[in-house]
Amino acid sequence: VAVWGDRWERAERAPIEVELLREGEEGPVRRWIGPTAAPSTGGLAAEPAGLATSHVPFGDGRVLVIRVPDVPDDLGDQVADAIATSRAAAEPLGVLLDLRGNGGGSTDGALSTIGLFLPGAALFPMRRRGGEIEIDRAPTPAPDQTWNGPVAALVDGDSASAAEMIAGALAAYRRGPVLGSRTYGKGCAQEYLDDDAKRGVLRLTTLVFALPDGSPLQRVGVVPHVTLGPRTSVEREDLLPRAPQAWRGPD
């Protein structure tokens, strides 16, 4: 697996089976890695796909905790499925999005996730290289997919880019609190261009964006309402040489 920025590219090869040791698991978890369908599990039950979830007792009920390790294009669908599964057992009192260590990913995935909690809301002002300013808007999902109850985001210094979009939108609209430590501060987006010689990839910054209330994100990050735990990252966007400057957008 090769990592370029926050884009993953998988080499073409036959699937291989690996064992993962995860915190909270009693033993190793088996996974097949490869671009093709996994071979027979030999009678072992396959673990269901989707986001890892747990429930924390609170008051007379429980809170749904959704672990979000990255931001794929279909993250909104995955989060909606996790909430629907929890509701089928018992209506949770609230939802906590655990975005710690989430380096970002798809802008579309972030917008679709935000739409579950802020349907149709005007979101991120974006300034392109030519100076033009555009504003994203969250999609409006089906009524049975939206979550109108309490929601919060848990972040740390490694929460970046599209993950900061999710936490920042909840904070800017006062939809829910952000907990943890100040995030990475990546409020810019890149396009990837292959060179003609096929020897590498040019990563070109094409825009910077601010939070929905105009607050700068680039080089600043999302400051949590409640600070929890130590700072977990020594890397930040504002420490990178020639990183784009912070930009305050329109509210």
N, C-alpha and C positions, 0 to 999 in steps of 0.2 A: 504494500500500500504506500503510495507516494502522497505527500501532503504539500500543496502549494497554497499558501495563505490559508483561507478557510474553505478551500475546495479540495475534495478528495477524489483521486483518480485511482481506479483499481486495475491492475494489470490483468490481461487476459491469461487465465490459467485454469486448471482443473480445481474443483472445490477441495478444500482440506478441512479436516476437523480439528478444532482447538478446544482447550479447556480453559475457562476463565475463572479466576478467584475474585469474588466480589464481596465487598463489605456487607455484612448482614446475611449472607448466604451460608448455610450449614456446610456446603461442600462445593466442589467444582461444578460449573455450568458448561455444558457442551454446546458448541456453536459450529456451524459450517460456514466457511468463508470462501466466496468465489462468485463469479458473475452468472453461473448457471444454477439450475435447481439442485438442491441438496439431495444426495442419495438417500436410500432407505435408512431409517434410524434403527433398524434391527429390533423393532419392538418397543423402543424407547419413545415415550410420549413427547412430542415436540412442544416447546414452550410457546405460548401464544404470543404473536407479534404485538407491538404497540409499546407505549410508554410504561415505565415502571411506576407503580402507584402504591401508596400505603395509606392507612387511616390512623389518625391520632385522636384519642378520646379528648373531648372538650365539653364541659358542662354536661348536659343531658344527651349529647349526641357525639358526633365525630367530625373531624375535618379531613378532607381529601387532600393528600400531598401528591403532586405530580412531578416526577423527576424529569427535567427537560435537558438532556445533555448537549443537544445541538439544535439547529433550526433548519430542518428540511422543508421542501416545498409544501408538503402535506401536513405540516405540524398542526394547523388548525383542525383538520379532520382527526388527527390523533388525540388532541386535547379534548375535542368534542366527544369522541368515543370513550375516553377515560371518564369523563363526567357522566355520560349516559350509563356506563356500567356501574358506577358508584350509586347513581340515583335508582337504579333498578333494585338494589339491595335495600337502601335507606337513604333518604334525602340528606346529603351532607350539610353541615352548618356553614361551611365555607370551603374555599379552594385556595391552596398554597402552591404557587408555581416555583419549584426549586430550580433556579437558573445558575447555580454556582458552577464555575468551571465551564460554562457554555460560551464558546468562542464565537458564536454567531452562525451565519450561513445565509439562508434565503430571505430576501426582503419580502417576497410574496408569502412565505411561511409565517413571518412575523406579523404581517398585516392581517392574514386570515385568523391568526390566533387572537390578536387584539379585537377583531370583529366579534368574537364570542362574548366579550365583556363590554365593549364600546361600539355596538353596531352602528355603522354609518358615520362615525365621528371623523372630523377633519383631523389629520395627523401631522406628518412631518414636513415642514417647509424645507425644500431642497434647492440649493444654489448650484447651478451647473457651471462648467468652466467658462462659458460665455457670459455669465452674469444673470441668466434667466432663472427665475424662481418659480417652482412648481410646488403644489401641496398634495400629498397623498391623502386618500380617504379610506377608512376601514370598510370592508364589505359588510353587507347586512345578511347574516345567515337566516335560516328558517327559525321561527319563534321557538321551536322545541330544542334548538341547539344553543340558544343564547343562555348565559348564566347571569342572573340578576342579583344573586346573593353576594355575600362578602368574598373578596378575593385579595390576595397579597402576593408579593414576589420576594423571593429570597435570593440575594446576589452576593458576589464577592469580587475581588480584584481581577479575576479571570473571566468575569462576565463581560462580553464585548459585542459590539456591532449590533446584529439583529436581536440578540438577547437584551441589549440595552434599550432597543426600541420598545420591546414588550414592557419592561419594567418602567421605562421613562414615560410611556403613554399612560399607564395606570397612575403614576405619580402626578403627571401634569393635569389630568382631569380629576384628580382626587378621587379616583375610582377605588383605590386601595393602597395601603401603605407598602413601602419598600423596606425590607429588613436586610441587615448584613453589613457589608463594608463597601466603600466607594468603588464603582466599577472601573473598567479599563479606560474608557474615554475614546472610543473609536466612532466618531460621527462622520465618517466619510465612506465612499463606496468606490470600488474599482471594477474595471473591465479587464479581461484577460485576452491578450492578442498574441497569436502564434507568429514567430518571425519566419521570413521566407526560407531561411536556411534550416528551419526545423531543429534548431539547437537549444531553444529555450522559450520562455513565455514572458511577454512584457505585461507587467501589472500597472495599469494606468489609472490614477485617481481621476474620476470624472465629476464628482460632486461632493459637497459637504451638506450635512443636514442638521437641523436643530430639533428640539423637542416640541410638541404641539403648542406649548405656551410661549415658544420663542427662546427658551433657555438653551444656551450652547451645550452640546454634548461632546464635540471634538475637543480632545485634550483636557476635558473637564470631568466627564463621567456622570453617572447618576449618584447623587448623595442620598443615602438611605435616611428614612425618617427615624428608624431605630437602629442603632449600631449594635451588632452582635458579632462576637468572635474577633480574633486578630486578623490583621491584613494578611492575605495569603499569597499575594503576588508581588514580585519586585519589578515587574515589567509594566510599563504604562505607555499609552500613545504619546504623551507629552515628552517622553524621554527619547523618542525616535528622532534621528536627525532628518531634517527637511520634511517632517510630517506637516500636513496642512494646519493652518492656524484655526483657532476656535472661531466660530461664527454664531452670532445671535440673530435669529430669524424673526419674522413677524409672528405675533401672537395669533 
